[in-house]
Amino acid sequence: MGEHCEEERHKNLYLWQGFFTSHHEWWDYRNNKKNSRSPDFKHRDTGEALRLNPNYPPRVNLQIQFA
């Protein structure tokens, strides 16, 4: 089970790096979310989803503000 969590964390980190590199390729759903479990961002081509997490380091939230 720990290995699966580590894989998910690595995938999530990879997606966030892609978001910060090319944020124009992602839809921003933060202001229009109808369900709290819905993604905050979704990739326009691949459909991969990102959700904000209050446990993220402050620098992630800061980077999102400037994206």
Backbone bond lengths (Angstrom), bond angles and torsions (degrees), N, CA, C in turn:
res aa  C-N    CA-C-N  psi(-1)  N-CA   C-N-CA  omega(-1)  CA-C   N-CA-C  phi
1 M - - - 1.451 - - 1.520 110.98 -
2 G 1.304 119.10 -38.23 1.452 122.18 178.67 1.512 112.53 -62.15
3 E 1.330 115.97 -35.51 1.470 120.34 179.12 1.522 110.65 -65.82
4 H 1.333 117.31 -39.09 1.458 121.07 178.36 1.532 110.70 -63.42
5 C 1.318 117.03 -43.42 1.466 121.32 178.94 1.522 110.87 -61.86
6 E 1.315 116.49 -39.73 1.458 120.78 179.28 1.527 110.53 -66.17
7 E 1.318 117.60 -38.91 1.471 121.26 177.44 1.524 110.68 -64.28
8 E 1.335 116.56 -42.70 1.465 120.87 178.33 1.527 110.98 -62.99
9 R 1.321 115.95 -42.37 1.469 120.21 179.42 1.519 110.37 -62.69
10 H 1.327 116.52 -41.91 1.461 121.27 179.89 1.533 110.55 -65.43
11 K 1.329 116.95 -43.18 1.465 120.79 178.52 1.524 110.42 -63.12
12 N 1.333 116.36 -43.09 1.458 120.87 179.99 1.533 110.88 -62.91
13 L 1.311 116.87 -41.95 1.456 121.26 177.80 1.532 110.39 -62.09
14 Y 1.315 116.11 -42.73 1.470 121.34 178.14 1.535 110.73 -60.71
15 L 1.331 117.08 -43.57 1.462 120.31 179.29 1.526 111.78 -64.54
16 W 1.339 116.93 -41.08 1.469 119.51 178.42 1.531 110.41 -64.43
17 Q 1.311 117.41 -38.07 1.469 119.56 177.13 1.518 109.92 -61.82
18 G 1.327 116.59 -41.77 1.463 120.75 176.78 1.513 111.69 -63.65
19 F 1.321 116.62 -38.60 1.457 120.76 178.03 1.522 110.78 -62.07
20 F 1.326 116.92 -47.95 1.458 119.83 -177.28 1.523 112.08 -70.68
21 T 1.316 117.27 -25.12 1.464 120.76 177.58 1.522 110.97 -77.43
22 S 1.331 116.90 -40.08 1.468 121.67 -174.56 1.520 110.11 -138.35
23 H 1.318 117.20 62.69 1.463 119.51 -175.39 1.521 113.05 -64.00
24 H 1.332 117.69 -19.59 1.466 120.79 178.76 1.532 111.89 -70.30
25 E 1.332 117.91 -11.66 1.462 121.96 178.62 1.527 112.37 -90.50
26 W 1.321 116.78 6.00 1.464 121.66 -176.78 1.525 110.38 -120.31
27 W 1.339 116.52 140.07 1.452 122.00 171.26 1.524 107.53 -80.86
28 D 1.312 116.57 140.43 1.466 122.30 178.50 1.527 108.28 -106.05
29 Y 1.321 116.46 111.28 1.460 122.22 -178.30 1.521 113.32 -103.70
30 R 1.318 118.03 7.56 1.463 120.05 -174.03 1.522 113.38 -56.40
31 N 1.312 118.47 -40.63 1.467 120.93 -176.04 1.519 113.58 -84.32
32 N 1.335 118.01 -12.75 1.470 120.77 -175.15 1.524 113.42 -119.55
33 K 1.318 117.24 18.33 1.464 119.86 -178.44 1.520 110.58 -69.20
34 K 1.317 115.25 127.18 1.459 120.49 176.97 1.526 110.54 -96.44
35 N 1.319 116.79 -18.44 1.460 122.41 -179.05 1.525 107.45 -132.76
36 S 1.300 117.56 131.04 1.467 120.77 -177.30 1.525 112.23 -64.49
37 R 1.325 117.80 -19.07 1.459 121.05 179.44 1.534 112.29 -87.37
38 S 1.310 116.39 -5.69 1.469 120.58 177.70 1.520 109.45 -71.25
39 P 1.345 116.94 157.11 1.468 118.77 -179.64 1.521 111.48 -70.45
40 D 1.315 115.05 153.76 1.463 120.92 174.77 1.525 110.42 -84.31
41 F 1.331 115.52 -31.82 1.458 121.61 178.44 1.524 108.52 -137.14
42 K 1.330 116.49 145.60 1.453 120.83 177.77 1.524 108.71 -138.92
43 H 1.334 115.78 132.94 1.458 120.66 -178.31 1.524 109.40 -68.56
44 R 1.310 116.84 134.03 1.462 122.13 -175.24 1.523 113.26 -64.72
45 D 1.324 117.76 -32.62 1.461 120.52 -176.49 1.523 113.18 -99.38
46 T 1.316 117.54 -45.07 1.465 120.79 -173.05 1.521 113.32 -90.85
47 G 1.340 117.31 -20.75 1.457 120.78 -177.96 1.520 113.67 78.50
48 E 1.325 117.76 4.23 1.464 120.16 178.07 1.518 109.21 -65.16
49 A 1.325 116.05 145.15 1.458 121.32 -172.84 1.522 112.05 -116.65
50 L 1.324 114.57 148.88 1.461 122.41 174.84 1.524 108.40 -127.99
51 R 1.313 114.88 138.68 1.464 120.78 176.74 1.525 108.74 -123.51
52 L 1.319 114.96 138.11 1.458 119.46 176.03 1.518 108.86 -71.50
53 N 1.305 115.12 149.93 1.455 120.97 -177.09 1.521 107.79 -136.59
54 P 1.324 118.53 127.24 1.470 120.13 -179.44 1.524 113.04 -62.21
55 N 1.321 117.89 -15.62 1.460 120.96 179.27 1.521 113.19 -86.04
56 Y 1.326 117.11 -2.57 1.463 119.72 177.97 1.526 109.72 -66.05
57 P 1.312 116.78 151.42 1.467 119.44 175.63 1.535 110.32 -61.26
58 P 1.317 118.48 149.30 1.471 121.84 -179.38 1.529 113.35 -54.53
59 R 1.328 117.67 -29.79 1.471 119.39 -178.25 1.525 111.88 -64.38
60 V 1.338 117.79 -28.96 1.469 120.14 178.16 1.529 109.58 -65.46
61 N 1.333 116.74 -48.44 1.463 119.99 178.13 1.520 111.15 -61.45
62 L 1.311 117.69 -37.84 1.456 120.81 178.29 1.524 110.83 -65.02
63 Q 1.325 117.29 -43.94 1.466 120.67 179.00 1.520 111.36 -63.10
64 I 1.317 117.96 -37.12 1.464 121.58 179.88 1.525 109.98 -63.19
65 Q 1.313 117.64 -37.56 1.466 120.92 179.56 1.524 111.92 -62.16
66 F 1.335 116.80 -30.35 1.456 120.11 -177.69 1.519 113.32 -96.81
67 A 1.324 117.62 -2.89 1.456 121.19 -179.74 1.520 110.23 -79.35
